[in-house]
Amino acid sequence: MNLIEQVRQAGVVGAGGGGFPTHVKLASAADTVIANGAECEPLLHKDAAVMEHHAAEIVRGMLLAMETVRARDGIIGIKAKNHQAVAAIRAACASSAVRVHLLGDYYPAGDEYDLVYETTGRLIPPGGIPLNVGAVVCNVETFVNIAAAADGRAVTHKTLTIAGAVAEPVTLTVPLGASLRDCIAAAGGAKVADPVLCVGGLMMGETTDNLDLPVTKTTGGVIVLPRDHHVIERKLKPATVQHAIGKSACDQCRYCTEFCPRFLLGYAVEPHQVMRSLAFTATGAAHWNQWATMCCSCGLCTLFACPEELYPKEACDQSKFEMRRAQVKWSGPMTVKPHPMRDGRRVPIDSLMQRLAIGEYAHDAPWQARSVAPARFVLPLKQSAGTGGRPLFTTGQPVQAGQPLTELAEKTLGAVIHAPAAGTVAAVTEREIVLTPSKS
């Protein structure tokens, strides 16, 4: 069995949040494999912990991937500030074809377009993917999972950071299907009475007050904040209110565009023009323009650049949704040339944290080998790009740890789900499988 099939059977997907099935990337040809360890979301330390404690597995996974896609070069992008992780990775890279590329502490250094340019000098074509310039990019934890798949081990656990308003910020490796409530309890519990969670990060994550959501293959971290925190108040405003505010208040100052990392990299992304299009939706017609097409939804325009605290990122999200629904493809310029002020307009993480007013939560969240043993595991059938799998078990059946719980139809994009522990199937629905663990 080759590596591509091993990775497919192990259910490996992008562990950085994107969730693209990794076996599809490995079925391509490229000259460079890049490990994304930039981790630019404020307060999250998951990738740094993975690099510090699993450096050898990361490099092994990269070398296996390089052999599979026939790449000559391997590059690990990591922020220079993560000294212990850098030392561990450099030691693991010794005498191999993999090298370290140090990155600055700015946001969003982990954007694929930015990372590929920083590490290789290549600019991905507008609307393209790294493979268009001969690169395969995966999160550092994904390479750990590739190495495990080569040894016959499936993805059954996830490493994530629990930070913010918790008693003890920590990075944990927990079984898939554990609840966020279980993870927060392992961090000493929330320090606020009415917590709201930013799952995946404060900038690009999902905002929810549902502590019973399960950990999935793409959960990279949880930021706990009080409901009355200003950023949470902004994020919880309904989309209709966000767009109405933009329609009435945007004065076209262009700050959202001038700080946009994709615009500064040379792409035709102009959030202020998308905000302008809000003025044409008074009749209810969806009139959006293409200036949002290559927006990476980093949130910098909304949460840092806009002096009036409007919502250009959310307008771009809506624009992209409407254009996908109307099957509108990019028809703008294809030439890309970095802005001369790009380096000077990068946003340092410290400045971003100050704007977000989260300085009081800026604590280390070191990895700890703490046990999280939930009373049940809730496993969504869909935990990746593509479609969910078909359940292989019915209620009442026993399962073993690591056993496949789903299967995919032939030529279907998706990922197999495996049991994180031995137990019994408690329920099967159209969306999820629920397991009750065996009593030890």
C-alpha positions as CSV (number, residue, x, y, z in Angstrom):
1,M,0.0,0.0,0.0
2,N,1.4,3.4,-1.0
3,L,1.5,6.5,1.2
4,I,-1.5,8.1,-0.6
5,E,-3.7,5.2,0.3
6,Q,-2.4,5.0,3.8
7,V,-3.1,8.6,4.4
8,R,-6.6,8.3,2.8
9,Q,-7.5,5.3,5.0
10,A,-6.1,7.1,8.1
11,G,-8.5,10.0,7.5
12,V,-5.8,12.7,7.5
13,V,-7.0,16.2,6.7
14,G,-5.5,19.7,7.0
15,A,-5.1,20.1,10.7
16,G,-4.7,23.9,10.6
17,G,-8.4,24.6,10.1
18,G,-8.9,24.2,6.3
19,G,-9.6,20.5,6.5
20,F,-8.7,19.6,2.9
21,P,-8.2,15.8,2.6
22,T,-4.4,15.3,2.5
23,H,-4.3,12.3,0.3
24,V,-5.5,14.5,-2.6
25,K,-2.6,16.8,-2.1
26,L,-0.2,13.9,-2.1
27,A,-1.5,12.6,-5.4
28,S,0.0,15.7,-7.1
29,A,3.5,16.5,-8.4
30,A,5.5,19.4,-6.9
31,D,9.1,20.4,-6.4
32,T,8.6,21.9,-2.9
33,V,6.8,20.8,0.3
34,I,6.1,23.5,2.9
35,A,5.1,22.9,6.5
36,N,3.0,25.8,7.8
37,G,4.0,26.5,11.4
38,A,3.3,30.2,11.3
39,E,0.4,30.1,13.7
40,C,-0.6,33.7,13.6
41,E,-3.9,33.6,15.5
42,P,-3.4,35.6,18.8
43,L,-3.3,33.5,22.0
44,L,-3.0,30.1,20.2
45,H,0.1,28.0,20.7
46,K,-0.9,24.6,19.3
47,D,1.5,24.6,16.3
48,A,4.5,25.8,18.5
49,A,3.7,22.9,20.9
50,V,3.5,20.4,18.1
51,M,6.8,21.5,16.7
52,E,8.5,21.5,20.1
53,H,7.3,18.0,21.1
54,H,6.9,16.2,17.7
55,A,9.7,17.7,15.6
56,A,11.0,14.3,14.4
57,E,7.6,13.2,13.3
58,I,7.0,16.5,11.4
59,V,10.3,16.0,9.5
60,R,9.6,12.3,8.8
61,G,6.1,13.2,7.5
62,M,7.6,15.9,5.3
63,L,10.2,13.5,3.8
64,L,7.5,10.9,3.1
65,A,5.4,13.6,1.4
66,M,8.4,14.9,-0.6
67,E,9.1,11.4,-1.8
68,T,5.5,10.9,-2.8
69,V,5.1,14.2,-4.8
70,R,8.7,13.9,-6.0
71,A,9.8,17.2,-4.4
72,R,13.4,18.2,-4.0
73,D,13.0,20.8,-1.3
74,G,11.2,20.9,2.1
75,I,10.7,24.1,4.0
76,I,9.2,24.6,7.5
77,G,7.9,28.1,8.1
78,I,8.1,29.0,11.7
79,K,8.1,32.3,13.7
80,A,11.5,33.2,15.0
81,K,10.0,34.1,18.4
82,N,9.2,30.4,19.1
83,H,12.8,29.7,20.3
84,Q,12.2,26.2,21.7
85,A,10.2,25.0,18.7
86,V,12.9,26.5,16.3
87,A,15.6,24.6,18.2
88,A,13.7,21.3,18.1
89,I,12.9,21.6,14.4
90,R,16.4,22.6,13.5
91,A,17.8,19.6,15.3
92,A,15.3,17.3,13.5
93,C,16.1,18.8,10.1
94,A,19.9,18.1,10.5
95,S,21.3,16.2,7.5
96,S,18.0,16.2,5.7
97,A,16.5,17.9,2.6
98,V,14.3,19.9,4.9
99,R,15.3,23.5,6.0
100,V,13.8,26.1,8.4
101,H,12.6,29.5,7.2
102,L,12.1,32.0,10.1
103,L,9.1,34.3,9.9
104,G,8.3,37.6,11.6
105,D,5.7,37.9,14.3
106,Y,3.0,39.5,12.2
107,Y,-0.6,38.7,11.2
108,P,-1.5,36.7,9.0
109,A,1.8,35.0,8.4
110,G,0.0,31.7,8.0
111,D,-2.0,32.7,5.0
112,E,-0.9,30.2,2.2
113,Y,-0.4,32.9,-0.4
114,D,1.8,34.9,2.0
115,L,3.7,31.8,3.3
116,V,4.5,30.5,-0.2
117,Y,5.8,33.9,-1.3
118,E,7.9,34.3,1.9
119,T,9.5,30.9,1.7
120,T,9.9,30.5,-2.1
121,G,9.5,33.9,-3.7
122,R,6.7,32.6,-5.8
123,L,3.3,34.3,-6.2
124,I,0.3,32.0,-6.5
125,P,-1.8,33.1,-9.5
126,P,-5.1,34.9,-8.7
127,G,-7.7,32.3,-7.6
128,G,-5.0,29.6,-7.7
129,I,-3.6,27.2,-5.2
130,P,0.0,26.5,-4.1
131,L,0.3,23.6,-6.5
132,N,0.0,26.1,-9.4
133,V,3.6,27.2,-8.4
134,G,4.9,23.8,-7.6
135,A,4.3,23.7,-3.9
136,V,2.3,21.5,-1.5
137,V,1.5,23.2,1.8
138,C,0.2,21.4,5.0
139,N,0.0,22.4,8.6
140,V,2.8,21.0,10.8
141,E,0.3,18.7,12.7
142,T,-0.8,17.3,9.4
143,F,2.7,16.1,8.8
144,V,2.7,14.4,12.2
145,N,-0.5,12.6,11.1
146,I,1.1,11.6,7.8
147,A,4.0,9.9,9.6
148,A,1.5,8.1,11.9
149,A,-0.6,7.0,8.8
150,A,2.6,5.5,7.4
151,D,2.8,3.4,10.6
152,G,-0.9,2.3,10.2
153,R,-2.3,4.7,12.8
154,A,-5.5,6.7,12.1
155,V,-6.4,10.3,13.1
156,T,-8.2,9.8,16.4
157,H,-6.9,12.8,18.5
158,K,-6.4,16.5,18.0
159,T,-4.0,19.0,19.6
160,L,-5.5,22.3,20.5
161,T,-4.9,25.4,22.8
162,I,-7.4,26.4,25.4
163,A,-6.8,30.1,26.3
164,G,-8.4,33.4,27.2
165,A,-10.6,33.6,30.3
166,V,-9.6,30.2,31.7
167,A,-7.9,29.4,35.0
168,E,-4.9,27.8,33.3
169,P,-4.2,28.3,29.6
170,V,-3.0,25.0,28.2
171,T,-2.3,23.1,25.0
172,L,-3.8,19.5,25.1
173,T,-4.0,16.5,22.9
174,V,-7.6,15.2,23.2
175,P,-9.7,12.5,21.6
176,L,-11.9,13.6,18.7
177,G,-15.5,13.9,19.8
178,A,-14.7,15.3,23.2
179,S,-16.7,18.4,24.0
180,L,-15.2,21.8,24.3
181,R,-16.7,21.8,27.8
182,D,-14.5,18.9,28.6
183,C,-11.4,20.7,27.2
184,I,-12.2,23.9,29.1
185,A,-12.6,21.9,32.3
186,A,-9.1,20.5,31.7
187,A,-7.8,24.1,31.6
188,G,-9.2,24.7,35.1
189,G,-12.6,26.0,33.8
190,A,-13.8,29.3,32.6
191,K,-13.2,32.3,34.8
192,V,-16.3,34.1,33.6
193,A,-19.9,33.3,34.3
194,D,-21.2,33.6,30.8
195,P,-18.4,32.5,28.5
196,V,-18.4,32.8,24.7
197,L,-16.0,30.8,22.6
198,C,-14.0,31.7,19.5
199,V,-13.4,28.2,18.1
200,G,-10.3,28.2,15.9
201,G,-9.2,31.7,16.9
202,L,-10.3,35.2,17.6
203,M,-9.8,36.4,14.1
204,M,-11.0,33.7,11.8
205,G,-12.8,31.3,14.2
206,E,-16.4,30.5,14.8
207,T,-18.0,32.5,17.6
208,T,-20.4,30.4,19.8
209,D,-21.7,30.0,23.3
210,N,-22.3,26.3,22.8
211,L,-19.8,24.6,25.1
212,D,-21.0,21.2,24.0
213,L,-19.6,21.4,20.5
214,P,-17.3,18.5,19.8
215,V,-13.6,18.6,19.0
216,T,-13.0,17.8,15.3
217,K,-10.0,17.2,13.0
218,T,-9.8,20.9,12.3
219,T,-10.2,22.4,15.8
220,G,-7.0,24.3,16.5
221,G,-7.9,26.1,19.6
222,V,-10.6,27.7,21.8
223,I,-10.4,31.3,23.0
224,V,-12.8,31.9,26.0
225,L,-14.0,35.4,26.5
226,P,-16.8,37.1,28.5
227,R,-19.9,37.9,26.6
228,D,-19.5,41.6,27.3
229,H,-16.0,41.8,25.7
230,H,-16.1,44.3,22.9
231,V,-14.9,42.0,20.2
232,I,-17.5,39.4,21.2
233,E,-20.2,42.0,21.2
234,R,-19.2,42.9,17.6
235,K,-19.0,39.3,16.4
236,L,-22.4,38.5,17.8
237,K,-24.2,41.2,15.8
238,P,-26.5,39.6,13.2
239,A,-25.2,39.9,9.6
240,T,-28.2,42.1,8.6
241,V,-27.1,44.6,11.3
242,Q,-23.5,44.4,10.2
243,H,-24.3,45.2,6.6
244,A,-26.8,47.9,7.6
245,I,-24.1,49.7,9.6
246,G,-21.7,49.5,6.7
247,K,-24.3,50.8,4.3
248,S,-25.0,53.9,6.4
249,A,-21.5,54.7,7.8
250,C,-18.7,53.7,5.4
251,D,-16.9,56.8,4.2
252,Q,-14.6,55.0,1.8
253,C,-11.4,55.8,3.8
254,R,-9.6,52.8,2.2
255,Y,-7.9,51.7,5.4
256,C,-9.4,48.2,5.1
257,T,-7.8,47.9,1.7
258,E,-4.5,49.6,2.6
259,F,-3.9,47.1,5.4
260,C,-5.3,44.0,3.5
261,P,-2.4,41.4,3.3
262,R,-3.6,40.1,0.0
263,F,-3.8,43.6,-1.5
264,L,-0.3,44.3,-0.2
265,L,0.9,41.1,-1.8
266,G,-0.4,42.4,-5.1
267,Y,-3.8,40.8,-5.5
268,A,-6.9,42.6,-6.6
269,V,-8.6,42.6,-3.2
270,E,-10.2,45.9,-2.2
271,P,-12.6,45.6,0.7
272,H,-13.6,49.3,0.5
273,Q,-15.1,48.7,-2.9
274,V,-17.0,45.7,-1.5
275,M,-18.3,48.0,1.2
276,R,-19.3,50.4,-1.5
277,S,-21.5,47.7,-3.1
278,L,-23.6,47.6,0.1
279,A,-25.2,50.8,-1.1
280,F,-26.7,49.0,-4.1
281,T,-28.6,46.4,-2.0
282,A,-31.4,48.6,-0.9
283,T,-33.9,46.9,-3.3
284,G,-33.0,43.5,-1.9
285,A,-31.1,42.5,-5.1
286,A,-27.7,40.8,-4.5
287,H,-25.3,43.2,-6.2
288,W,-21.8,42.4,-5.3
289,N,-18.5,42.9,-7.1
290,Q,-15.4,40.8,-7.6
291,W,-13.1,42.8,-5.3
292,A,-13.7,40.2,-2.6
293,T,-12.9,37.1,-4.7
294,M,-9.4,36.6,-3.3
295,C,-10.1,37.7,0.2
296,C,-8.6,35.2,2.7
297,S,-11.1,36.2,5.5
298,C,-8.3,37.0,7.9
299,G,-10.5,39.6,9.6
300,L,-7.8,42.3,9.7
301,C,-9.9,44.8,8.0
302,T,-12.8,44.4,10.4
303,L,-10.9,44.0,13.7
304,F,-7.9,46.2,13.1
305,A,-8.0,48.5,10.1
306,C,-11.5,50.1,10.1
307,P,-11.5,53.3,12.2
308,E,-15.3,53.2,12.4
309,E,-15.5,49.5,13.5
310,L,-17.5,48.5,10.4
311,Y,-17.5,45.0,8.9
312,P,-15.7,44.8,5.6
313,K,-14.6,41.2,6.1
314,E,-18.1,40.1,6.6
315,A,-19.2,42.0,3.5
316,C,-16.5,40.2,1.6
317,D,-17.7,36.9,3.0
318,Q,-21.2,37.7,1.8
319,S,-19.9,38.8,-1.6
320,K,-18.0,35.5,-2.1
321,F,-21.1,33.5,-1.1
322,E,-23.3,35.4,-3.6
323,M,-20.8,35.0,-6.4
324,R,-20.4,31.3,-5.7
325,R,-24.1,30.9,-5.8
326,A,-24.3,32.8,-9.1
327,Q,-21.3,30.9,-10.4
328,V,-19.4,34.1,-11.0
329,K,-15.7,33.4,-11.8
330,W,-12.8,35.8,-11.4
331,S,-12.4,37.9,-14.5
332,G,-10.0,40.6,-13.2
333,P,-6.3,41.1,-13.6
334,M,-4.0,38.1,-13.5
335,T,-0.7,39.9,-12.9
336,V,0.6,40.1,-9.3
337,K,3.2,42.5,-8.0
338,P,3.8,43.1,-4.3
339,H,3.0,46.6,-3.0
340,P,6.1,48.7,-2.3
341,M,4.8,49.4,1.2
342,R,4.0,45.8,2.0
343,D,6.8,45.3,4.6
344,G,6.0,48.5,6.4
345,R,2.3,47.8,6.7
346,R,2.5,44.4,8.2
347,V,0.6,44.2,11.5
348,P,2.6,42.9,14.5
349,I,0.8,40.5,16.7
350,D,1.4,42.8,19.7
351,S,-0.3,45.7,17.9
352,L,-3.2,43.4,16.9
353,M,-3.6,42.2,20.5
354,Q,-3.6,45.7,21.8
355,R,-6.4,46.7,19.3
356,L,-8.4,43.6,20.3
357,A,-8.0,44.4,24.0
358,I,-6.8,40.9,24.9
359,G,-3.5,41.8,26.6
360,E,-4.7,40.5,30.0
361,Y,-5.0,37.0,28.4
362,A,-1.5,37.0,26.8
363,H,-0.1,34.0,28.7
364,D,1.8,31.0,27.6
365,A,-0.3,27.8,27.1
366,P,2.3,25.0,27.3
367,W,1.5,21.5,26.3
368,Q,0.5,19.3,29.1
369,A,-0.2,15.5,29.1
370,R,-3.6,15.8,30.8
371,S,-6.3,13.2,30.3
372,V,-9.6,14.2,28.9
373,A,-12.0,11.3,29.3
374,P,-15.5,12.4,28.2
375,A,-18.7,10.5,29.1
376,R,-19.4,10.3,25.4
377,F,-17.9,11.1,22.0
378,V,-19.8,13.1,19.4
379,L,-18.3,12.6,16.0
380,P,-19.6,14.6,13.1
381,L,-19.7,12.6,9.9
382,K,-18.2,15.6,8.0
383,Q,-15.0,16.9,9.4
384,S,-13.2,18.0,6.3
385,A,-13.7,19.6,2.9
386,G,-16.0,17.6,0.7
387,T,-18.8,15.4,2.0
388,G,-19.4,13.3,5.0
389,G,-19.0,9.5,5.0
390,R,-21.6,6.7,5.3
391,P,-21.8,5.2,8.8
392,L,-20.6,1.6,9.1
393,F,-22.3,0.9,12.4
394,T,-25.7,1.0,13.9
395,T,-26.9,1.8,17.5
396,G,-25.8,-0.8,20.0
397,Q,-22.8,-2.2,18.2
398,P,-19.3,-2.3,19.8
399,V,-16.3,-0.6,18.3
400,Q,-12.6,-0.7,18.9
401,A,-10.2,2.2,19.2
402,G,-9.0,3.3,15.8
403,Q,-11.6,1.4,13.9
404,P,-13.1,3.1,10.9
405,L,-16.7,4.4,11.6
406,T,-17.5,5.6,8.1
407,E,-16.7,4.9,4.5
408,L,-16.6,7.2,1.5
409,A,-18.2,6.5,-1.9
410,E,-15.6,6.0,-4.7
411,K,-14.1,9.2,-6.1
412,T,-15.8,11.2,-3.3
413,L,-13.9,14.1,-1.6
414,G,-13.9,13.6,2.1
415,A,-12.3,11.8,5.0
416,V,-12.9,8.6,7.0
417,I,-13.8,9.0,10.7
418,H,-12.3,6.6,13.2
419,A,-13.2,5.7,16.8
420,P,-11.1,7.6,19.3
421,A,-11.6,4.9,21.9
422,A,-13.3,1.5,22.4
423,G,-16.9,1.7,23.2
424,T,-20.5,1.3,22.0
425,V,-22.4,3.2,19.4
426,A,-25.0,5.1,21.3
427,A,-26.7,6.9,18.4
428,V,-26.3,7.4,14.6
429,T,-27.9,10.3,12.9
430,E,-27.6,12.0,9.5
431,R,-24.9,14.3,10.9
432,E,-23.0,12.4,13.6
433,I,-22.1,9.2,15.4
434,V,-22.2,9.2,19.2
435,L,-20.1,6.7,21.1
436,T,-20.2,5.7,24.8
437,P,-16.7,4.7,25.9
438,S,-16.1,1.3,27.5
439,K,-15.6,1.3,31.3
440,S,-11.9,0.7,32.1
